[in-house]
Amino acid sequence: MNWASAIVFEAIVFGATVAAAEPMAAVPRASAQTTFQSYRCGDGTQFLVAFFPADSRAHMQIDGREVTLAKRLAISGARYSGGGVSLQIARAGAVVIKHVKRPSTACEQI
């Protein structure tokens, strides 16, 4: 993740205000190309996941911590894992998350 993407991610996740400054000129362009999605799961877990255009990983905010998930091989859809978390996104849009020592849980976008 480059510095501009990191600042945009933190600004949106934590509700911070990004002040206009000379080094921040790339921030609007990066935010226009970045996808952020919020989810709520059946077990009550809520998380935010960000996908950056030049990065194949998923960047997640879950359980009060940041987790970077590497893209894994998937037969259908997309699968990411790392830091004890596994995220599966089916082509039809179904999302399943798996924490370490917890059962897999279906999630829906909020």
C-alpha positions in Angstrom: 0.0 0.0 0.0 1.5 3.4 -0.9 1.4 6.4 1.4 -1.5 8.0 -0.4 -3.7 4.9 -0.3 -2.8 4.4 3.4 -3.9 8.0 4.2 -7.2 7.6 2.3 -7.9 4.2 4.0 -7.3 5.7 7.5 -9.3 8.8 6.7 -12.3 6.9 5.7 -12.0 4.1 8.3 -11.5 6.5 11.2 -13.6 9.4 10.0 -10.6 11.7 9.9 -10.6 14.9 7.8 -7.9 15.0 5.2 -6.6 18.6 4.9 -5.7 19.9 1.5 -1.9 20.1 1.2 0.7 20.0 -1.5 1.9 16.4 -0.9 -1.8 15.2 -0.8 -2.5 16.1 -4.4 -2.8 12.4 -5.3 -5.4 11.6 -2.6 -8.5 12.5 -4.6 -7.3 10.4 -7.6 -6.5 7.4 -5.3 -9.9 7.6 -3.5 -11.8 7.7 -6.8 -10.2 4.4 -7.8 -10.5 2.6 -4.4 -13.4 0.4 -3.4 -14.5 0.3 0.3 -17.2 -2.0 1.4 -18.8 -2.5 4.9 -20.3 -5.8 6.0 -22.3 -7.2 8.9 -22.2 -10.9 9.6 -24.6 -13.4 11.1 -22.5 -13.7 14.3 -22.5 -9.9 14.8 -19.1 -9.2 13.4 -18.8 -6.0 11.4 -15.9 -5.2 9.2 -14.7 -2.8 6.4 -12.7 -4.0 3.5 -10.8 -1.9 1.0 -9.5 -2.9 -2.5 -6.9 -0.7 -4.1 -6.4 -0.8 -7.9 -2.7 -1.5 -7.9 -2.8 -4.0 -5.1 -4.2 -7.6 -5.3 -4.6 -7.8 -1.5 -7.7 -6.9 0.5 -7.2 -4.5 3.4 -9.6 -5.1 6.3 -10.6 -3.4 9.5 -12.0 -6.0 11.8 -12.2 -6.5 15.6 -10.5 -3.1 16.1 -7.4 -4.1 14.1 -6.1 -3.8 10.6 -5.5 -7.0 8.7 -4.0 -7.3 5.2 -5.3 -10.4 3.3 -3.3 -11.9 0.4 -5.3 -13.0 -2.6 -5.5 -16.8 -2.8 -6.5 -19.2 -5.5 -10.2 -19.6 -5.9 -12.3 -21.8 -8.2 -15.1 -19.3 -8.3 -15.1 -15.7 -7.1 -12.3 -14.4 -4.9 -10.6 -15.6 -1.8 -8.3 -13.7 0.6 -6.6 -14.8 3.8 -4.1 -13.5 6.3 -3.7 -12.7 10.0 -6.1 -15.4 11.1 -8.9 -14.2 8.8 -10.2 -15.7 5.6 -12.6 -13.8 3.3 -14.5 -15.5 0.4 -16.5 -13.5 -2.1 -18.6 -15.6 -4.5 -19.3 -14.4 -8.1 -22.9 -14.1 -7.1 -21.9 -11.7 -4.3 -22.2 -14.0 -1.3 -19.6 -13.2 1.3 -18.3 -15.6 4.0 -15.7 -14.8 6.7 -13.8 -17.1 8.9 -11.9 -16.1 12.0 -9.4 -18.4 13.7 -11.2 -20.8 16.1 -14.6 -19.5 15.0 -17.0 -21.1 12.5 -17.5 -19.6 9.0 -20.2 -16.9 8.9 -22.2 -15.5 6.1 -22.1 -11.7 5.8 -24.1 -9.0 3.9 -23.0 -5.6 2.7 -24.4 -2.6 4.7 
